[in-house]
């Protein structure tokens, strides 16, 4: 029986889609709950960002390895392992009694997501025949990816307000177990034949460890300064591990990230832009969640509903961007998106301690929403420009990795800027609302500079001749 004729294929997609949504929304769902988590578990301000960045680091660091292991050992098998692990670590995250325990569970959750997520797209590619059915399936996954932020912030607000922040993690348990029960009934096993049975585990470990130490070093600057032994030691160890990762990739028989890939100018530039996008998105949700609740006094529910403006606008803009990339140049759509993101972040540099949602937040949210929709679709296309079928899986996974790692490292930078400025002002006797707001606006200036730099890279580094999309062609969705 051919894949296109499999009568269970749409049921299989439903199971895969539910599991993928669980992984996608687990970034945004925590942002609204951050103030409650900070209060209940006694997080230090400089350590709170680990709840977000810890998940992103291990997710991004092990994503490519997870995809390769699934290709070799069986995609359904790895999907089920990732699903069961994600549900278990979600349960333990909700049961956390200390900052250290929650951070550890978030790191493990990210690693489980890195096993689960690539298998979703690999299974879809072999379950649905190329053409109309596969395009519809990928479109559904794209819609899930686009709506995940909206669902996450709203669900996070509802759960935190009515049953407690623990339930943003507990909710994954019944979803995961239900999907786990249905997988054997509807999803066929598959694997890639003819690949070398070699896993670049050492490469994944060194790059993830190096990035974790880099983020740790950045967070230590707030308490110990840039020249302390603790900070410099973490930074030096990070450089050693990242240098070791590059050497490993040069010498590996089956590298996690073949460095020759970056000879492709447009995909290489797209990954740099994706890194900047990750910084902007993660930083914005993190900082504005704290601003709305700690300065404006919003409840978790009000914060969640407030975010719907940016999330729903992004979904609508993504649909428009899908149409525009076939009408005008991909490069122009991406440049417009990065410009709008820059203007949105500049708007947030003027938020005030006694601000209001309609004046201080809504205009920026609308700019950011359109900017995100106009950025994520074309950057995914650019990441695959000129890539052969043999490299398509690597390119698709790499752009998601760049966004996740960019979000983790960038968030560490922005959180450090914000916390350092706030604590300096508090030490001088500045009232808390004013000190917090000044710290947030300082971080938004940095975020706006990163978005502007990504705009420049878009104009300078992307080649228009690499970025032609035919009408009716499926727009790629990162794994």
N, C-alpha and C positions, 0 to 999 in steps of 0.2 A: 504494500500500500504506500503510495507517495505521501510526502508531507502535506501537500495541498489538500489531499483527500481525507486526511485524518479527521474523523468526526469529532474528536475530543479537543481539537486545537484551540477553539475559543474558550473552552472551559479551562484548558491549561493556561491560557493567557490571563484569565481572571485570577487564578491562583497566584501566578507569577506577579501580576500587577499589584495585588494586595500586599504581597511581601515586599515588593520594590517600594511601594508607597510608605510602608513602615520605616524603611531605611532612609528614604528621602526626607520625611518630615521630622526625623529624629534630630536634625540640626536645629531647625527653626522652632520646634516645640519647646526646647529648653530655655530659649531667650526670655520669654515672658515670665518664666518661673525663677529666673536668676535671683532677684531680690529676696524671694521667700527662701530659696536654698541657702543664700548667704546668711540670712538671719537664723534659720533653724540649725544649720551645721557649723556656724561660726567661721565661715570663710573669710580670710583676709582679702581686702580689695584687689591686691595684685595677683592673688591666686584664683580668683573667681573665673577668669577667662579660660582656665584649664578645663572647665566643664564643657566648653564648646571646642576649644582647640585640641584637647586630648583626643576626642572622637575623630576630628578631621585629620590629625596627624597619622594615626594608625590606619584609618580608612584609606587615605591617600598613599601612605607608604607601602601598604601591602596589596593595593588594588591590582596592579599588574601581575604580581605573583599569584594572587587568587584566580585571576583569569587563566593563567597558564596551567595551574594545577588542575582546574576544572576541565580544560581541554584534554589533558593527559589522563586523568584518573576517572573522569566521568562527570559531566556537568550536573546531572540530577543529583548524584551523590554529594557533590560539593555544595550544591544549593541547599540540600537538606541539612548537612553539617552546619553551614552558616546560619540557617534558619533556627535550628535548635540552639546553637550557641548564642545567637542574638537574643532569643527569648530568655535564656538562662541569665545572661549578663544584665538584661533589662530588669529582671526580677531582683537581682542582687543590688543593682543601682538604686532601685526604689527602697530597698531595705538598708541603705547606707546610713551609718551613724556618725561618720566623720568625713571631713573633706578628703582625706587620703583614700578612704574606701570608695567614695563616689568617683574620684578621678581615675582610680585603678579600673573600676567597672566601665567607665566611659572609654578608656583606652582599649579594653577588651571588646566592648561593643563595636568600636570602629574596626577592629581587626575582623570581627565576625561579619560586619557589613561588607568588608573588602572581599570576603569569600563568597558571600551571597550575591552581591550586585552584578558582577560580570557574568555570572552564570545565567542571569535573567535574559540578557541580550543574546548570549550564545545559544540558549535553548530556543528562543524565538526565531533566530536565524535558521535553525535546522528544522523547526516545527512548521514554519510557514514557507511555502514556495516563493521564490523571487517574483515580484509583481504586485498586483493589487492587494492580495491578502497580507503580504509581508509589510507593505507600506501602511496599510490600515493598522496593523499590530504595532509597528514602530510609532505611528502617530498617537496611538493610545498611550504608549509608554512616555512619549514626549509630553502629552497632556498631563500625565501623572507627575512628571518631573516639574512641569510648570506650575501646577496647582498645589504641589506639596508644601510650598512656603505658606500659602494662604490657609490651607487646612491645618498646618502645624501651629501657626500663631493663634488661630481661633481655638483649636482644641486645647492648646496649652493654657490659654486664658480661662476656658471653661473648667478644665480639670483642676487647675491651681486654685481657682476661686471657690469651687464647690466641694472638692474632696481632698485637696492637698497636692503639693508638687510631686509627691511620690508616684501619683497615678499617671504622670506623663511617661513614666517608665513601665509601671504595671500594665498599662493598656496594651503594650506589645506582647504580653504573655499569651492571652487568649487568641490574639490574632496569629501569632507565630505557631501556636499549637494547632489551631484550626487549619492553617495552611499546610503544616507538616503532615497532618492526617490525610489531606486531599492530594498531595503531590504524587504519591505512588499510583493513585487512581487515574490521573489525567495526564501526567507528564512522562514522556518517554526518556530513557537514558540515551546519551550520545557522548562521543568523544572524538577528538581529532586524531586521525591515523597518520603515521609516518613522521611524527615529531620526535625530536631527541628527548629521551626521558631524563631531563636534567632540570632541576629547580634552582634558580638563583636565590636561594634562601639567605645566603650571606649578604648579597647585595641589598635585599629588602631590609634586613636587620640593621645594616650599617647606615643606610640612608634614613631610616626611621629613627634610629638611636641618635644620629647626628642632629636631625631636626628637633628632636625632643630636647636635647641638651642646649641647642641654640635658643629655643623658646624659654627653657628654664633660666638660662643666663640673662635673657632680656628681662624676665620677671624679677630677678634678683637686684637689678639696678635700682629699683625703688627704695629698698631697705639698705643696701650695702654700697651703692654707687658703682660707677663704671670701672673704677680702678681697683676694686676689692679682689682679694684672692678668690672668693667664691664665684664672682662674676667672670673674671678672666679665666679661671680654671674651667668653667663650664663652656665658655666660648672656644678655648683652645681645644678641649676634648671634642667639641662639635666639629671644628675644622679638621681634626685628625680623622674622625669617622667619615666625614663627607669626602675627604681626600682619598680615604681607603675605598669608599664606594666607587669613585671614578676609576681607580686602578683595577678594582674587581671587574667593572664593566668592560674595561679594555681587554682583560685577559679571559673572561668567562666564555665557555663554549656556547652557552645559550643565555646571553645577558638579559637581565630584567629590562634594561633600557639601553638598547644599542646606541652608542653615541654617534654613530654614522647617520642616524635618523635626523639629527639636527643640521645636516647638510642641506636639507630641504628648507629653503628660506621661509616660505610662507607658513608652513606648519610650525616651524620653530618660533616665528614671530607670534603666531596664534597662541602658543603655549605661554609665551611671556605676557601677552595680553590677558590670557586666562588666569595667570598668577595674580595680576592686578585686579581682575574682576573678583576673585576670591577674597582678596583683602578688603575691597569695598563692601561686598555683600555681608561678609561675616562681621566686619567692624561696625557697619551701620546698624544691623540688628542688635548687636551687643550693646553699643553705646546708647542707642535711643531707647532700648528697653529699660536701662537704668535711669536715663533722664526722665522718662515718662512717669516712672513709679517713685523714684527717690527725690525728684525735684518738683514735678507737677502734681504728685500725689495721686496718680491714676491707680486704680486697682488692676490686678492681673487681667480681669475680664475686659476692662476698658482699653488696656494696652493691646490685647489681642484683637479686638474689633478695630482699633485705630490702625493696625497694620494691614487691615483688609484693603485699604486704599492703594497701598503699594503692591500688594500681592495680586489683587484682581486686575489692576492696571497692567501689571507685568504679563499676566495670562493673555489679556486682550491684545497687548502689543506684540506678544510672541506670534499670535495668529496673523497679525498684519505683517510682521517681519517675514514670516514664511512666504507670503505672497510677494512682498517687495523684492526679495532676493532673486526672484525669477524675472522681475521687471527692470530693475536697475542693478548696478554693480553691488556685489556683496560688500565690497570695501566701503562704499558710501553709506550703506545701512549701518555697518559696524561703527564707522566714524561718527555718525549721528548719535548712535547709542552711547558711545564713550563721552561725547560732548554733553549729552543730557545728564549722564551720571555726574560729570564734573560740576555742572551747574546745580544739580540737586544737592551735592555735598557742600558746595559753597553756600547754598541757602541755609543749611544746618549750622554753619559757622556763626550765625547771628541769633541762635536760640537764646532765650533769656530766662532768668530764675523765676520770673512771674509770667511766663509765656502761656499761650493757649494753643490748643490743637489746630483750629482753623488758620491761625496766623503763622505760628512757628513751625508747624509740622506738615499740614496738608499739602501746601504747594510743593514742598520738597519731596514728599512721598509720591506725588503724581509725576514729577520729573524723573525720579528714580525708577518708578514703575515702568514708564515708557522706555527709559534708558536700558533697563535690564532686559526687557523684551527685545529691543533692537540690538542687544549685544550678544546674548547667549546663543541665539540661532545662528547668526553669521560667524561667530567665532568657532562654532562647531564645524561649520562648512570649511572655514579656513584651516582648521586643524587637520583636515583630510585632503586638502588640495594637493594634487599631483602625487598622491600616495597609491602604490600598487595594492591589489587585493591581498597580497601576502602580508603587507604592513598595516592593513586597515584596522585590525584588532588592536595592535599596539598603539596606533595613532588615536583611536577612539578612547582607549583607556588612559592614555597619557594626558589628554586635555582635561579629563576629570581629575586626574591626579594633580595636575598643575593648579586647578581651581581649589582643591581641598587643601593642599599644602600652602598655597598662597594665602588662603583664609586663615590657616593656623598660625603661620609665621607673621603675616600682616596684622592679625588680631593681637598678637603678643606685642608688636611694636606700638599699635594704637592704644592698647590698654596701658602700656608702660608710660606713654606720653600723657595720657589722661590722668592716671593715678599719681604720677610724679608732680604734675602741675597742681592737682587738687591738694595733695598732702603738703606741698610747699605753702600754699595759701592758707590752709587750715592752721599750720604752724605759726603763721603771722596774725592769727585771730580773725580771719575772714569768715563770715557766716557760711555754714555748710551748703545751703542751696547755691550761693554765688560761687563758692569754691568748686563745687561739683560741676556746675555749668561751664565755668571757665576751663576746667580740665577737658570736658567733652568737646568744647569748641576748638581747643588746641589740637585735639586728635582729628577733628573733622578737617582742619586745614591740611594736615598731613595726608589724610585720605583723599582730599580733593587734588593734592599734588600728584598722588599715585595715579588717580584716574586721568589727570591731564597728561601724565607721562605715557599712559597706555594709549591715549588718543594720538599722541605724536608717533608712537610705534606703529599704530594703525596706518597713518598717513605715509610714513617713511618706509616701513619694512614689508608691508603686504604688496604683492604684485597682482594687479588686476587680471592679468592674463591667466593666472592660476585659479581664478575664482569665478568660473562660469558655471551657473546652475541652469539646467534646462527646465522649461515649464513642465510640471508633472513629476519631476524627479523628487524622490524622497529626500527630505532634509535629515542628515544624520543626527542621531541622539547619542551622546556620550554614554559609555557603559558605566 
